[in-house]
Every structure is written in structure tokens, then in C-alpha cells.
Amino acid sequence: MSVTPIRLFGDPVLRTPAAPVVDFDTELRRLVDDLTDTMHAAGGAGLAAPQIGVGLRVFTWYVDGEVGHLVNPDVTPVGEEQEEGPEGCLSIPGLRADCRRHLHVVATGWSVHGEPVRVEGSHLLARAVQHEVDHLDGVLFVDRLDGEARAAALAALAGVPWSGEQAWLPRGVKVSPH
């Protein structure tokens, strides 16, 4: 298991758009393994590479017992239907808020082996995919909140002692070289 520290709100890497993956190699497979291990260890529904300090367009998800990943994803909403639902983020511990997302999406991208992948998701999977793709664009879920909820979330985050740090590295766990 290679659990990697998760970057926290305030870390500049979370606001920096990620670069496309160009090499589908052993290093990419190791990154996806690290993302998956870290996501599981932290109890998340998804994790994007910037959240562990790697500025590449890669994310993993774990929803309804299904584990997956997408490299260089492109997301398209299906229909106009949206829903507001609770959302949190491993990079913003302790904060949950209702966030509006498209109810259905289709995401395309690549596997770690460079094979085309298409994912169709609704509800929680659609929410997770949209949330992780936002991370790849340097957008956090608090940016998607309505004005009042966003102000309340940012006020709650003002001065938190962990802002900009790395977190969630259990003792004795080997850190990946990423």
C-alpha cells in the first residue's frame, strides 16, 4: 500500500490546472495505484492527482463498490437536470455543504494503458466525476456553492490550523516518490 499525504485547502497545487498526461508508463500506473490506495485509506469517493501534489489530469473514484480511474478526462452533462446534494472533499476536512451538480454525466478519457474509457454516471457517480474533474481544473467544490453558502464555508475555513498543509498520512506508511 502506498498512501500519500493529501494536500489541504490553501495549498497552491489545488488551484493550479493540471497538465495532460502524455506518457502512459509505469510511473502513471504507480500514480493511479497511489491515488487508489490513498482514496481508500481516507474513505473518499474520489481523489484527483493534484490532491496528492501531482499536477496531472488523472483521478480515481470509488462509488457503489466500483473502483475506477480516468486519465485526461472530458465530462459532458447529459440533459439539463441538476440536483443539490451534500458534498465534501478530502482536501477540506470537516466541511460539508449542499452543492448543485448535473444529475447525469458521460465522461471519456483513457486508462493507464492508453485505452479509451467511457463512463456514464448518475447521482453519486456523476457528482464524484464532476468534483474530481473540477480538481483537475483548479476548482474546489466551495467555488460551486451559492453566494451565502460559499461565504459561510469560507468563513468556517478562515484560520483553520491545517490550511495549506499535507494530511492523512498514517504513521509507518511508506510515502510515494510522486
Backbone hydrogen bonds, N-H to C=O, Kabsch-Sander energy under -0.5 kcal/mol:
donor,donor_aa,acceptor,acceptor_aa,energy
6,I,167,A,-3.1
7,R,51,Q,-3.9
8,L,165,E,-2.3
9,F,91,S,-3.0
11,D,8,L,-2.4
14,L,11,D,-1.8
15,R,12,P,-1.6
16,T,13,V,-0.9
18,A,136,L,-3.0
19,A,55,G,-2.6
24,F,22,V,-0.6
25,D,23,D,-1.2
29,R,25,D,-2.0
30,R,26,T,-2.4
31,L,27,E,-2.1
32,V,28,L,-2.4
33,D,29,R,-2.2
34,D,30,R,-2.7
35,L,31,L,-2.8
36,T,32,V,-2.5
37,D,33,D,-2.8
38,T,34,D,-2.6
39,M,35,L,-2.7
40,H,36,T,-2.5
41,A,37,D,-2.5
42,A,38,T,-2.1
43,G,39,M,-0.8
43,G,40,H,-0.8
44,G,39,M,-2.5
47,L,60,T,-1.9
49,A,58,V,-2.7
51,Q,48,A,-1.7
52,I,49,A,-2.0
53,G,50,P,-1.8
54,V,49,A,-2.2
55,G,53,G,-0.6
56,L,54,V,-1.6
57,R,19,A,-2.0
58,V,56,L,-1.9
59,F,70,L,-2.0
60,T,47,L,-2.5
61,W,68,G,-2.4
62,Y,45,A,-2.2
63,V,66,E,-2.0
66,E,63,V,-2.2
68,G,61,W,-2.2
70,L,59,F,-2.2
71,V,110,W,-1.9
72,N,57,R,-3.5
74,D,108,T,-2.5
76,T,106,V,-2.8
78,V,104,H,-2.6
79,G,77,P,-0.6
83,E,101,R,-2.6
85,G,83,E,-0.5
85,G,99,C,-1.9
87,E,97,A,-2.0
89,C,92,I,-0.5
89,C,95,L,-0.5
92,I,89,C,-1.8
95,L,92,I,-1.6
96,R,94,G,-0.5
97,A,87,E,-2.1
99,C,85,G,-3.0
101,R,83,E,-2.4
103,L,81,E,-2.5
104,H,81,E,-0.5
105,V,121,G,-2.5
106,V,76,T,-2.4
107,A,119,V,-3.3
108,T,74,D,-2.6
109,G,117,V,-2.0
110,W,71,V,-1.8
111,S,115,E,-2.5
114,G,111,S,-1.9
117,V,109,G,-2.3
119,V,107,A,-3.3
121,G,105,V,-2.5
121,G,119,V,-0.5
123,H,103,L,-1.8
125,L,122,S,-1.4
126,A,122,S,-0.5
127,R,123,H,-2.5
128,A,124,L,-2.8
129,V,125,L,-2.6
130,Q,126,A,-2.3
131,H,127,R,-2.6
132,E,128,A,-2.6
133,V,129,V,-2.5
134,D,130,Q,-2.1
135,H,131,H,-1.6
136,L,132,E,-1.6
137,D,133,V,-1.0
137,D,134,D,-1.0
138,G,135,H,-1.5
139,V,134,D,-2.8
143,D,140,L,-1.9
144,R,141,F,-1.4
145,L,142,V,-0.9
150,R,146,D,-3.1
151,A,147,G,-2.3
152,A,148,E,-2.2
153,A,149,A,-2.5
154,L,150,R,-2.8
155,A,151,A,-2.1
156,A,152,A,-2.1
157,L,153,A,-1.6
158,A,154,L,-1.1
160,V,157,L,-1.9
163,S,160,V,-1.4
164,G,9,F,-2.6
165,E,162,W,-2.3
167,A,6,I,-2.6
173,V,170,P,-1.5
